Amino acid sequence: MNQDRQSAKAELFLEPHYLLRIRSESGGASGEVWLRNIKGHGADTHLFNVPRQESAEELKRWAERAVRAYEEG
């Protein structure tokens, strides 16, 4: 039996400088937060992974709190 799972992907801006890349999975979502390269020179910078949450909305809330903590140092 082939148990490969397809995951849907989406991107969501978190404030002007951050991007949340979401992977929808069976029973939840996980993702990554990236620092956007606004100036257009080079690639975006991966900041951290977001652990699996039960929904994309919960994932977004977790990522927003993590970005605030990141900015506060």
C-alpha positions in Angstrom: 0.0 0.0 0.0 1.4 3.4 -1.0 1.1 5.8 1.8 2.7 8.9 0.2 0.9 12.0 1.3 0.4 15.1 -0.8 0.8 18.3 1.2 -0.7 21.6 0.1 1.6 24.6 0.4 0.8 28.3 0.8 2.5 31.5 1.7 1.3 34.2 4.1 2.9 37.6 4.8 3.5 38.3 8.5 4.1 42.0 8.7 6.0 43.5 5.7 9.3 41.7 6.4 8.3 38.1 7.3 6.8 35.3 5.3 5.1 32.1 6.6 5.4 29.1 4.3 2.6 26.7 5.3 2.5 23.0 4.6 -1.0 21.6 5.2 -0.9 18.0 6.2 -3.4 15.4 7.3 -4.6 16.5 10.7 -2.8 19.9 10.8 -0.2 22.2 9.4 3.4 23.0 9.8 5.6 25.6 8.3 8.6 27.9 8.2 9.2 31.6 8.9 11.4 33.5 6.5 12.8 37.0 6.6 12.0 38.5 3.3 14.6 40.2 1.2 12.7 43.4 0.4 15.6 45.0 -1.6 15.6 42.2 -4.1 19.3 41.3 -3.8 19.8 37.6 -2.9 17.4 35.1 -1.4 15.1 35.3 1.6 16.6 34.1 5.0 15.1 31.1 6.8 14.6 32.0 10.5 12.9 29.0 12.1 10.6 26.1 11.6 7.0 26.3 13.0 6.0 23.0 14.7 2.9 21.2 13.6 -0.4 22.8 14.8 -3.9 21.5 14.4 -4.9 24.2 11.9 -3.4 26.8 9.6 -4.9 29.5 11.8 -3.2 28.2 14.9 0.0 27.9 12.9 -0.3 31.6 11.9 -0.9 32.7 15.6 2.1 30.6 16.8 4.3 32.2 14.0 3.2 35.7 14.8 4.1 35.3 18.5 7.5 33.8 17.6 8.2 36.7 15.2 7.4 39.2 18.0 9.7 37.3 20.4 12.4 37.2 17.6 12.2 41.0 17.2 12.3 41.7 20.9 15.5 39.7 21.1 
